């Protein structure tokens, strides 16, 4: 939309941390169109402010890619904060690792290479229940509801769970008959089902924000 460029030029890019900028540029250079898998600049800045307002200290990230949101999170956490980041793609994470190191926040990052379900179940079994202040999910949309059940065990009461891409390029507000790219149509149903599920989940209070490609914030009750 036309205002996205205004947001970027006015507050996004001027306030972007140098290592985030370099990570973003490296991701575009290496991955091309796939670079959109990282969160946009304004969304990362929203996450940063949210974490600071929450005084979050222990966080979880499901789906990392090259780590733009991961670096934004690490920068926002206090010196003794920790973000546990899970992804099956170690190569993509290692693409962004030098920028995390150069930003001086590698000590805040615990990257786990593996399947999110296995790792999260391990966290539950390892007595990490109700210990996370915040969780960010940017992974397979069709698994969001399953992730949600595990995250409700891991995130403490009053904590926040954020789900990315819940507007799915605006397709959730479109008709089934409207034209849209095949890859958007393929996961549109999962996004619609998840949004309806979250809106009716009495274990949380939630809202969908029109930041980036849609961010659903859930506060655990």
Helices and strands as residue ranges (DSSP letters): H 2-7, I 8-12, G 13-15, H 18-31, G 32-37, H 41-54, E 58-62, H 68-76, E 82-87, H 90-102, G 106-108, E 109-113, H 116-125, E 132-137, G 141-143, H 144-154, E 155-164, G 168-173, H 182-199, E 204-209, E 215-220
